[in-house]
Each structure stands twice: as C-alpha cells, then as structure tokens.
C-alpha cells in the first residue's frame, strides 16, 4: 500500500462542546470530492489530546464509516504511553482504519533506544501499516534517522514517516538512508514543495481541510513531472499555508472553516478563540488567495 499523495489532517468539529458528526461527515465528503488520497482523523489537528478514549474511537469509527473505502483512513493513535498507544492502535485496526499515525512520545523524552522499543511494541501488536510522526517542536525529541532506518528494516508494517521537523536537509538524509519503498510525507504545508523536491511523496496537510483539491493538485503535479504547475499552486496558497499557524493549530483552520459555513469555530481548552487581529488577518488572506 502506497501513501503517496495528499492526506488531510482532519479537524474534529464541535458543537456546544460535543463532537459534531454531521459537520464531520460533510467535511469528509468535501475531502473525497476534492480528490485527496486519504484522511487522518484524531491527529494533532483533530485535537486528540482533549478527546477521551471513547470520543477518540468514535471519531475514527465515524471516519471509516463515512469514507466507505473511497479514500484511505490513517488513524492518529500515538501517545507518550506505549500501553495506551498499543490500545488505541489495536482499536483503530478493529474499527477498520487502513493505517495508523504514531507521533513520537512527548513530554517523557525517551532515548532513541526507548523510541525503538516503543514502536517495536506497537508494530508487533497490529498488522496494519504504521506511519511514524516526528515533530520535535511539539514532542521535545526527534526520531533520529538511524532509528527510522532500524525500524524500517526490522518491522515490515512500519512503512512511512510524517516529517515535521522543518528541515529539507533531514528529508534528504532520510531519503538517502532508507529504501525507496519507505515513504516520506511532509508534515508542513508551507514545506511540501521543497520536501517533494528532496524525496517526499506527499503531505499530511492542514490546509487541505479548506482547499483539498488545490493541495492535492500540487502533489499530483509534482509526482506527474509538472514542477512548474506545482510551484504555481504553492506560490498562490503559500500565504494561507503560513497564516493557518499564526495561532495554535487548529484554531485558525476552524475559524476559516466557520467563515466558509462548514462548522462552528469551537475548540477545547486549553485552546481558545483567536484574537480579533488574527481573525482579520486570516479572513483577509482567505480573500486574497481566492478562497473566500
């Protein structure tokens, strides 16, 4: 199973504090119409840290049932507790997810050997493909290139990495060290184009919540050998790629989706409503790039 293409890191819509499944279904239908290769429920953008286990599993179940096999579902199941990550990944497999996305353990800052053993335990507990997720800015640690190489070699169901360290050089290092079959996905919309040029094959995107076709076209153009067309899309939408992160993710994205009439802008504490200045900026950018 290849993970080349665009995968949307879905927001989790809320209404009056509860999961808004109707808005979630409409969001997924829009993603499928936009031609994304897959969706990623309950990752960082899905506010997974503030969902309890029942809600977490309910969102994955809903994603699988709504998608109905029309696109891949990569469930976010990472945790800083190996036991919890195993439980979540086993349940995601049972619910029918096509793969799981596993963020590096945060806060407890394990050694590279600890990281290896963490992913080893998860890989041995399930059969679905696993996507590593390295985001040192949030986790305080990086999955070292050498550790990725060990995991890829030892566990055939560890097949890809979402790279969100902000370094094109690291993508080059990963591509040099890993077999071609091991896929690299960008974790930053603003870096998707340079990451593709260094050997990535796709993106797990926040911006595609809003513009699924456009982000998907950027990746498709690059993979089809049309770098100029990919670059044109990057240039047009680069301002919104950046402005969706002027406040903590997914606050600006939910605000943008609310402006488009797709859901409420609700987030859960400790995330909170955007400042008025940020709202003005995001709305202005949405208008300037042709989304509003």
Buried (B, 14 or more C-beta within 10 A) or exposed (E): EEBBBBBBBBBBBBEEEEBBBEBBBBBBEBBBEBBBBBBBBBBBBBBBEBBEEEBBBBBBBBBBBBBEEBBBBBBBBBBBEBEEBBBBBBBBBEBBBBBBBBBBBBEEEBEBEBBBEBBBEBBEBBEBBBBBBBBBEBBEBBBBBEBBBBBBEEBEBBBBBBBBBBBBEBBBBBBEEBEEEBBBBBBBBBBBBBBBBBBBBBBBBBBBBBBBBBBBBBBBBBBEEEBEBBBBBBEBBBBBBBBBBBBEBBBBBBBBBBBBEBBBBBBEEEBEBBEEEBBEBBBEBBEEBEBB
